[in-house]
Amino acid sequence: MSEMGKLSHENLYSLEEYARIRPEFRAQVMAHKKDRRVAIGEHAALYFEDALTMQYQVQEMLRIERIFEARGIQDELDVYNPLIPDGQNWKATFMMEYADVEQRRRELARLIGVDEALWVQVEGFDKVHPVANEDLERTTEDKTASVHFVRFELTPEMAAAAKGGAAIRAGISHPAYSAETVLDENVRNSLVGDLQ
């Protein structure tokens, strides 16, 4: 990896090599992702991103779009590198998950501002609300999106406490959706690995 764990051309497989190793690589990434998902209640989840999850996204986009020229590869890296944590933060894809289309439509209309009501908390410290959707606005006056991209900025003291074993909680405090959870040890350990 280049500085701060960002991906570069050298971290990527060629299309031919990726086609050959894809089943094993995909299995490795799916196993890794299990330790990076945090369910918050029945219908919300945080999927914490890192260099491996983003490498998978880039490789899949290059494969699907048949991109092999340097400029196209760099364009994909420019899209996905901002989702890799910088050492003092966690970055995640936040999803409101409703299988039923009508229920999803109704709930997203009630959940405007849910991305701002989201939080993580390292034991002994205040809750940290995310910086959400830095790429584009995902909420209208009628509804919120089912997918948001969020960044939780930690203080050096929070990061040190998390690395030292402090419990980590995640939750949502919204009038239409309120839930919280303590991260399982495997998830906590995976997220602590993102911190410097």
Solvent accessible surface area in square Angstrom, and as a share of the most:
residue,aa,sasa,rsa
1,M,121,0.54
2,S,51,0.33
3,E,124,0.56
4,M,82,0.36
5,G,24,0.23
6,K,32,0.13
7,L,6,0.03
8,S,27,0.17
9,H,64,0.29
10,E,148,0.66
11,N,34,0.18
12,L,27,0.13
13,Y,69,0.26
14,S,66,0.43
15,L,46,0.23
16,E,148,0.66
17,E,65,0.29
18,Y,1,0.00
19,A,71,0.55
20,R,167,0.61
21,I,32,0.16
22,R,59,0.22
23,P,88,0.55
24,E,117,0.52
25,F,11,0.05
26,R,104,0.38
27,A,62,0.48
28,Q,98,0.44
29,V,0,0.00
30,M,58,0.26
31,A,60,0.47
32,H,51,0.23
33,K,62,0.26
34,K,154,0.65
35,D,48,0.25
36,R,5,0.02
37,R,97,0.36
38,V,6,0.04
39,A,44,0.34
40,I,0,0.00
41,G,43,0.41
42,E,150,0.67
43,H,39,0.18
44,A,2,0.02
45,A,0,0.00
46,L,0,0.00
47,Y,60,0.23
48,F,4,0.02
49,E,16,0.07
50,D,17,0.09
51,A,19,0.14
52,L,36,0.18
53,T,1,0.01
54,M,4,0.02
55,Q,15,0.07
56,Y,18,0.07
57,Q,60,0.27
58,V,0,0.00
59,Q,0,0.00
60,E,21,0.09
61,M,56,0.25
62,L,4,0.02
63,R,79,0.29
64,I,107,0.55
65,E,96,0.43
66,R,164,0.60
67,I,35,0.18
68,F,143,0.60
69,E,116,0.52
70,A,70,0.54
71,R,150,0.55
72,G,20,0.19
73,I,27,0.14
74,Q,56,0.25
75,D,64,0.33
76,E,25,0.11
77,L,2,0.01
78,D,75,0.39
79,V,92,0.53
80,Y,32,0.12
81,N,23,0.12
82,P,78,0.49
83,L,34,0.17
84,I,4,0.02
85,P,11,0.07
86,D,50,0.26
87,G,4,0.04
88,Q,60,0.27
89,N,4,0.02
90,W,0,0.00
91,K,17,0.07
92,A,0,0.00
93,T,17,0.10
94,F,0,0.00
95,M,61,0.27
96,M,3,0.01
97,E,56,0.25
98,Y,11,0.04
99,A,108,0.84
100,D,78,0.40
101,V,98,0.56
102,E,87,0.39
103,Q,55,0.25
104,R,77,0.28
105,R,134,0.49
106,R,123,0.45
107,E,26,0.12
108,L,12,0.06
109,A,50,0.39
110,R,131,0.48
111,L,1,0.00
112,I,68,0.35
113,G,21,0.20
114,V,0,0.00
115,D,11,0.06
116,E,124,0.56
117,A,14,0.11
118,L,0,0.00
119,W,2,0.01
120,V,2,0.01
121,Q,31,0.14
122,V,1,0.00
123,E,108,0.48
124,G,78,0.75
125,F,62,0.26
126,D,113,0.59
127,K,83,0.35
128,V,17,0.09
129,H,98,0.44
130,P,17,0.10
131,V,63,0.36
132,A,28,0.22
133,N,16,0.08
134,E,113,0.51
135,D,91,0.47
136,L,102,0.51
137,E,130,0.58
138,R,51,0.19
139,T,31,0.18
140,T,80,0.46
141,E,162,0.73
142,D,102,0.53
143,K,94,0.40
144,T,1,0.00
145,A,23,0.18
146,S,33,0.21
147,V,45,0.26
148,H,0,0.00
149,F,52,0.22
150,V,6,0.03
151,R,50,0.18
152,F,0,0.00
153,E,72,0.32
154,L,11,0.05
155,T,58,0.34
156,P,93,0.59
157,E,105,0.47
158,M,17,0.08
159,A,1,0.01
160,A,61,0.47
161,A,27,0.21
162,A,0,0.00
163,K,92,0.39
164,G,69,0.67
165,G,44,0.42
166,A,18,0.14
167,A,35,0.27
168,I,1,0.00
169,R,69,0.25
170,A,0,0.00
171,G,0,0.00
172,I,2,0.01
173,S,66,0.42
174,H,21,0.09
175,P,139,0.88
176,A,24,0.18
177,Y,27,0.10
178,S,92,0.59
179,A,26,0.21
180,E,94,0.42
181,T,39,0.23
182,V,88,0.51
183,L,12,0.06
184,D,97,0.50
185,E,108,0.49
186,N,73,0.37
187,V,8,0.05
188,R,20,0.07
189,N,79,0.40
190,S,24,0.15
191,L,1,0.00
192,V,24,0.14
193,G,64,0.61
194,D,24,0.13
195,L,14,0.07
196,Q,122,0.54
